[in-house]
Amino acid sequence: MKTFEELGVASPILKAIQELGYESPMPVQEEVIPFLLGEDNDVIALAQTGTGKTAAYGLPILQKINVSDYHPQALVLCPTRELCLQIADDLNDYSKYIDNLKVLPVYGGSSIESQIKTLKRGVHIVVATPGRLLDLMNRKTVDLSGVKNVILDEADEMLNMGFTDSINAILAEVPASRNMLLFSATMPQGIAGITRKYMKNPKEIVIGVKNEGNKNIRNVYYMVHARDKYLALKRIVDYYPNIYGIVFCRTRKETQEIADKLIQDGYNADSLHGELSQAQRDYVMQKFRVKNLQLLVATDVAARGLDVDNLTHVIHYGLPDDVESYTHRSGRTGRAGKTGISIAICHIKEKGKIREIERILNKKFEKGEMPSGKAICEKQLFNLVDQIEKVKVNEEEISPLMPSIFRKLEWLDKEDIIKRMVSLEFNRLLDYYRDADEIEIVDDVYQLR
């Protein structure tokens, strides 16, 4: 494996990424960086979410910026405000030791006047959502005539969101001599039109197999009656006490309903969908990023650009209509060499979708066995015991309080204290599962080949 230095990354950028903890290049970076540091190279890079795409294109385009020329020299187009801000933040981190290099995120939902003022002062890299950039172009406030590199990040999702006309209008205004770099997790048919029209003999770099799911992800499905889907979701969540994941729903209405039910039932959850204000979206996403939420219930579009590491699970409460969306969703777990679980809760009518996804990904799904109430309570109990064993005790702060606590509890022996502590934590679960019917798994409807 080569080092970043051997790939040709310059010392100011090397210093910055070393401080960020980058030790050795990920596969997409090892493939893409040397190529982009050259001239007249158009690239189509197919890589799963979480494989280091931003650094793969970000490091070389930063290195090629002429800092003395305060006109946009690189343009990054991406589908959502959240991803726009994430990319701009990453580029600023990578360019920490390049004096006076300016990166501007351009997106809707923020003051266009302040973006115009920053453009007038001069920027080197524009990271933009297509709609807002087109607005600035129509106002004649952004000059793309000096752009040497155009990056389409998550190109497939931009097409899914209806940005095709906007992308065509934008690309018509950049010089024909520019390099074009197209990054995507999947390669649907719509991308082919863009590559034929705007790219010159592009080099195709594939990390893994096209439309293939991440090999670090277990794909599991539970086939239940439609009426039992929410009850199945609760059991699955209860069975993984340390779950940190996203529950994907098909519609805004369903997203809000499921989040409300989970909150009402005592789960640490919240919703993310298009009907929330931008301030509400930012608040929910920040809570999730810092793990104040265990479960985020979201639509596909709302979750775009939510760059969160260490997700343990992705749960498909409703399967998407296409395999690309399934791959995008599932790719949010199992990142950077870690393992993850992608769980589909299906009803009988969705059996064909499972078969189709399995065929295209060339991967078998496991048929999940719904955990029993007893198994869930055991799992939760031993998780609590594990937490007690590992809890950090602040002796200095707690010592003055302990004599009073000991006096208060001295009439209880050790076994009584443990039983009461467990009951305090578990009465809700124990009561629920003592009376709960087991969920019927639908058998002999869909069998793996």
Salt bridges, closest charged atoms under 4 A:
GLU19 OE1 - LYS96 NZ 3.05
GLU39 OE2 - LYS64 NZ 3.96
ASP42 OD2 - LYS200 NZ 3.76
ASP69 OD1 - HIS71 ND1 2.82
GLU82 OE2 - ARG281 NH2 2.94
ASP135 OD1 - ARG139 NE 3.20
ASP153 OD1 - LYS53 NZ 3.71
GLU154 OE1 - ARG304 NH2 2.05
ASP156 OD2 - HIS328 NE2 3.05
GLU157 OE1 - ARG304 NH1 3.75
GLU204 OE2 - LYS210 NZ 3.16
GLU212 OE2 - LYS215 NZ 2.74
GLU257 OE2 - LYS253 NZ 2.75
ASP265 OD2 - LYS234 NZ 3.42
ASP270 OD2 - LYS287 NZ 3.15
ASP282 OD1 - ARG81 NH1 3.08
ASP300 OD1 - ARG329 NE 2.71
ASP307 OD1 - ARG335 NH1 2.58
ASP309 OD1 - ARG335 NH1 3.66
ASP321 OD1 - ARG250 NH2 3.24
ASP321 OD1 - LYS353 NZ 3.26
GLU350 OE1 - HIS347 NE2 3.91
GLU356 OE2 - ARG359 NH2 2.77
GLU358 OE1 - ARG449 NH2 2.84
GLU366 OE1 - ARG218 NH2 2.94
ASP386 OD2 - LYS390 NZ 3.23
ASP431 OD1 - ARG434 NH1 3.17
ASP435 OD1 - ARG434 NE 3.91
GLU438 OE1 - ARG235 NH1 2.92
GLU440 OE1 - HIS225 NE2 3.35
ASP443 OD1 - LYS367 NZ 3.53
